[in-house]
Amino acid sequence: MISRVSIRTLVKTATYIAIGGITAAMIMKSKLEDRVRSQPYYRDSLKLLRAHPGAVQLLGEPIKAMGFDFGEETKKFGDGKIDDFTLPVKGTQQRGKYHFWAEHKDDQWNITRAELELDEDKSRRLVIRKPE
C-alpha cells in the first residue's frame, strides 16, 4: 500500500535538507579558511605588508585582509610552493589585492615575492619583496 505524502510535507523536507546542506558547506568553508589564516605563510605575508612603509602610506592603517576565493587559491599550491596567492586587502584610504609567492624549505615557509596592486590603478604594482 502506498501512502500519500502531501506536497507541503515534501516542500518542508526539501527545504530542511537544503538549509542543512548549505549550512554544512558554509561551516566547512569557514573552517578551511581559518586553517589557511593560521598558517605561517599567511601570517608572515601580512606582517610583511603591514611593515612596508609604502603600502601603509597607500592603503592607510589599519590594513586588513578581506576574504579570499578558497577554491581558486588552493589551486596555487604544489611541490612546497605557493604561486601568486591573492588576498583582497583594504586600509582606511584604498583597497587592493596583495599577491605573494612562498616556498617551503627546511620545515619553514619563506615569502619569496610579494606585490600590492591597488584597485584604483591595476596597471602597476608596488613591490613589497623582490625575488632573490
Residue, then its C-alpha position, 0 to 999 in steps of 0.5 A: m500500500i502506498s501512502r500519500v505524502s502531501i506536497r507541503t510535507l515534501v516542500k518542508t523536507a526539501t527545504y530542511i535538507a537544503i538549509g542543512g546542506i548549505t549550512a554544512a558547506m558554509i561551516m566547512k568553508s569557514k573552517l578551511e579558511d581559518r586553517v589557511r589564516s593560521q598558517p605561517y605563510y599567511r601570517d608572515s605575508l601580512k606582517l610583511l605588508r603591514a611593515h612596508p612603509g609604502a603600502v601603509q602610506l597607500l592603503g592607510e592603517p589599519i590594513k586588513a585582509m578581506g576574504f579570499d576565493f578558497g577554491e581558486e587559491t588552493k589551486k596555487f599550491g604544489d611541490g612546497k610552493i605557493d604561486d601568486f596567492t591573492l588576498p583582497v586587502k583594504g586600509t582606511q584610504q584604498r583597497g587592493k589585492y596583495h599577491f605573494w609567492a612562498e616556498h617551503k624549505d627546511d620545515q619553514w615557509n619563506i615569502t619569496r615575492a610579494e606585490l600590492e596592486l591597488d584597485e584604483d590603478k591595476s596597471r602597476r604594482l608596488v613591490i613589497r619583496k623582490p625575488e632573490 
